[in-house]
Amino acid sequence: MRDTAEPSIAFIGVGSNVEPERNIVAALERLRDKAHVTGSSLFYRTEPIGRPDQPWFINGVWRIDTILSPTQIRSELLRPIEETLGRRRCDDKCAPRTIDLDLLLYDDFVTDGLPHADLPRPFVCVPVRELLDEARDIESGLRARMLALLPPQREASQPGESLYAFTSQLRQMLTS
């Protein structure tokens, strides 16, 4: 665990299957208004889990550097963005959604629902690993501990269809 005076590194899972291109862009705009977003993984078109009759998802991961706690990230950043974009939570965990934002990792914490239960899914762990592999600004010991929280890398684990143009649009938003 790091010194609390330093910003923590958090990874946010992003998904949508209701107007995903519009809702993911809107979510990033809102997140950037309230947090320091420092990275965007490659985004993927992925098959819905549990309900194959619904539209496919677009999924990816964003990295933020923050002084907020995990609880604050969830309650003050992610849930308000979901609500603003029309997310309505219900008992059906496989229901379509305008936006789904999940705190996946927070430094090397293993507590308070961290790492997130979806981390073993390829559309979650592959983008997190991508961002960690590219993160030269993360202290090497912390990066190694965070990588150790991920499931073993499988050579053939492809999360879905790579969306290079959409990813480029999101990454450009981070530099503007």
Secondary structure, DSSP 8 states (H G I E B T S, - for coil): ---TTS-EEEEEEEEESSSHHHHHHHHHHHHHHHSEEEEE---EEE--SS-TTS--EEEEEEEEEESS-HHHIIIIIIHHHHHHTT----S-TTS--S-EEEEEEETT---TT-S-TTTTSHHHHHHHHHHHHH-TTS-HHHHHHHHHTS----TT---SEE-HHHHHHHHHHHH-
